[in-house]
Each structure stands twice: as C-alpha cells, then as structure tokens.
Amino acid sequence: MTVFQIAYKNLFRRKVHTCFTILGITLSTWVLVTLLGFNKGYENSLNNDINGMGFQIVLTAKGCPYEAATLMLKGGTGLRYMPEDIVKNVSSAKQVEQTTSMLMHAEFDPNKGENGGTTVFMGIDPSTYPLMKPYLQFKQGGWFSNWSENEIVLGFEAAELEQREVGDLMLIAGSDKEYKVVGVLSRTGTQDDGMIFLPLKTVQKIFDKEGFLTMLGIRLNKDANANAFEEELYKLPDVQVVSMAQVKNTIMSLVSSAKAIVFSIAFIAFLIAMFGILNTVLMSVFERYQEIGILKSMGALPKDVFEMILIETSLLCSIGSIIGIIFSITFSKISEFIIRYFLPFAPSGNLIDIDLKIVIVSFAAITLIGITGGIYPALKGAKIRPLDAIRSEN
C-alpha cells in the first residue's frame, strides 16, 4: 500500500472532522473566487458602459459630479438643466470633432403598473446622436424621419415594458398626442435599453423645456489635448464638466471602501480555514499517535510520515477548493443579484466574471495556505518516537 493510499483512507476514517474542514475550505474558496470575479467583472462592465457613451466629455448643469455620473450612465430623476446656447460655444472649438445635444426628462406615469411608475424620455439630435453611438442597431425600423414628426424610438427593454413594436401608436405621459413607434433598438446592455427616444425639439416642446438641455456629449479630435480642453470648459458658467475617466474614478471610489472591507472579511475567512486545517490534521496526529509509532517501528521513515500527513492536507485543500470553485460559478448570478442590491451604482453587464486565470489563482492560493497550515502537524508526526508511541496509553 502506498503512502498516498494510506493518507486517502485516513481522511475517511474521521468523516465528521473531514467534512467540516472541507466545508470551511469550500466557503473560503467560494468567497475568494467570487471577489476576484467581481473585481474583474465590475471594472470590465464599467469600462463597457463608459465606452458605450460614444463621447469622451459630457457637459451637464452645475451640480454634484456623483449625480452627473449616475445621470449619464443610468438615467436619473433629479435632473438639472443648462441653456442650449452652450452648444455654439463648444462646437466651434478646434479641439471638438462632434457634439450631440440631449434632454433627458423623467415623467411619472399613473398608468404604469398598479401604483404607477417613472418613464425616462431622451430627446436627441437625430443628425448627430446616431453618429456618436454607432454601436446602436435596430431590431425593427430605424431613426426618425425628421425633427418635427410625432415619432418615437424605443430601447429594447422599453419596448418590452410598453409592449410596443414598429407601427404602434403610443400615448406619452404629459402629452395628449399619439406618437408612432418607428424603431425598436436591439439590446445593448447599456442605459439606452430602457430609454424612450424622441427628437430633441419634441421633448423640449412637450415638457416645456424649450431652450434647455440636460447633457451635451463631446467627441474630441484624435490629436486634441483633452486635459487642456477640459480646463477651458471649466471657465464656462453654470456647467459641470465630466470626462469619462472622471466618471470611472468617481464610481470606483464609491465602491473601493466596500471592496476593502469585503477583502478583509475574505482574509479572515482564509485564516479561519488555515487554522481549521491545522486543528483537524493535528488532532488526527494525536489520535493516531500509537498507529504512527507502529508504522515507524515497521520501517516507515520520518519523511514517509511527513509526506503522508501533507498528502492528507493537500487532499483536504484540493477537494474543498474544487467544490468552492464549482459553487462560485454555479451561484454567480445569485451573488451578482445580492451585489446589485447593496451597491450604490452597478453597471450593466456581468458584475462577476470568473475566468480560468481566477480559477487557477484561487485554487493555488487556497491549496498553498492549507499546506502551510499542515506543515506543523506533519513535523509533529514525523518526530514521534516509535517506542514512546507504543508505550503510550493514548
């Protein structure tokens, strides 16, 4: 019988101890893999949302930059407005390649659901908005025929919620006119999915916001100095300058403290798992004190005993890690749901992205930590003297 076979059988002689130890390792691995997947998935999703904006700088009305970030990426109800004249000042700058004007408006709709709900409308410039967001594709139809027609375009989720398709007529909260659906966008995974798009002038007229905007998207020339241009924009009165890099930094700062706390909890879980392994293996050594003495009297060398105990530790860690990895992948959607519930802002897309690299790193980390916890019991077992063990009453 080989050392590996002996170690394997020893684990199943103490089923309760083995199961609880594996459970501790499983939970630690689950936490580690989920956190690493969240760290990767959150940043990727945030980058995708920012890239999906289609422009590098956004001007909004003067206010809190945190509100501006949320407004751009998710839409919002606490809207501020700035004068439309700002467009002429900005679009004439030599650093600017293209600008697009937007007016977002949130309107309470008493007919939506049992208690009503809020519908978000986006007034856009049909001549520039599609150019700034070339990734937008249509499931049905297309953009408006001109500025003045009573036409609307629905985002993918908005079309499902309103149960409308191209050709349908639709009443808009705040207006007594019917608007024809001329396009339904394909799913993008961005804030555009939930929007109801109308020509800018139409939204301004319906909601009595003529001459006002909520956002101005700016795309710069390739050779433009973005930082220098931003400094020029700061001189404009009553506007908030937000670059896409600032949006990312703003949001990441909101979640960095929470991530630090969670990683601290994960570290504590690893320590608990390591001490659990140490306790289990050490108890196993003491329980088999005489048995180890007999093995050594039959010719087993100290290195054989050391190897046997380390193999037991490695098996515990490997089994627990594999189960933990399987759990983290299987229940990633549930973990993502919980994270979205507690986070102040969660980008679209997968928040937990578990790839092969994360799986390998997590497996290696947990296994090494476990083996480290098993070194002391292995040394303790290797030092047992055969004669003392056989004479022992324990």
Steps between C-alpha positions, in 0.01 A plus 500: 500500500643839401527809721230669290255212554560509875444876511183469293353233729593698812278788389191281479562346840403836656206597283358776724834678544574464130160633390515809722855578391405466133196724564723774642735480201203499262356819649839674494553406134148607413561844653840539332386399149188717522699804615764461231226450240320809627818708491551405133135504392411832661786687336435338161129584519575855605747543213242362255236744626740792473617397152137461402437866572660581164672820615793598723353801683151590614374840611214503749345771711705609802457253785648201676738294280367181660150591379640581157666159475179323595297715260722412204528128564164408648261788446355690794204694633683783681570679171664841458486711185744724315441751217511366145720794393798315648510283186623783277786588735621140525448371145703783352816401692775356280552200734139383449419249229129456577240595761153364567229669707278303737205577721403233747164523671343273762121501513271319744256277313192402708411231245823306551444210742270497802646811665635669190866548415760731350573504127827648374491685168811599307485782252782466248638668194420247221782636284780446755391250768509192271847604379626527858362157585567286192459177699123557522323250277130463430290195568221665302472819298742793526549858619255788455417628153555864604498737797133588505320168455316349798723194507678304772771235518495249785794336672486120520374484861269798454332323206448187710364700794264706285416196282542700181652431160557698181178650367322516837365828635592601852380765744768685697445611858481879497363521144158437346643405159567153365852422380590238245768243581742508206784294651587248771868470591677170552624424850822686581546428871523877564265766634364544146299179537254667738467832317217640290663718232337799332638789294653762729262776395201275564605428860574870558152591380306223678655561841536878469881496496563697183850644495631256761715186502603250766814376325735586217719216376838597356730295282850641460739487207765228523784750547311717753638556850207381712633641829566845356156508336333401827673793671345732240157349558526565875490872420145466362235618749248266662621174343657186641783347295521124533745288303454128460821442699352708783181298489696180541711639785192642672313172496803289589561721803144433613554125507868484597433525875234229481737276304773555762264388775393194304860402423579534873215262574639262238845514664345413835319211335832372364657517847204310645535238228876464563458461875215258437733287289775525761260394776355211300834358390661551842210319668544223247868469594422477873221248440739281301795541735542126559416417139775728371739346752418151369549616139844638588592180687409306183747702297318823411743792491426847646476636145233235421288616794559865406399425142189308607370785715573761232316288243198492733517879526535539124200277437288700745599826332456369146155354562382810686642735235340314211160496671536871586584586139201302375274680749633843405434438130162334557368771731670799333165639382362491856816670629464762227139565599603558862785733395268705279258536790759650735720701261417870452574464128534182299585513129322284246655173389639218712625627836671168574737379228671174599761386252762224493769725647287579805421131547868401485614783731229423756569127496873556541456759777263288709710186452823678600332657805366159601832325455664774708252423775587128477879535531506518881284186552711320238821589684339395827411160358842451341671554840298233683730238653374142439576368849332795677195470277456127554534538878255789504153430641338762269 
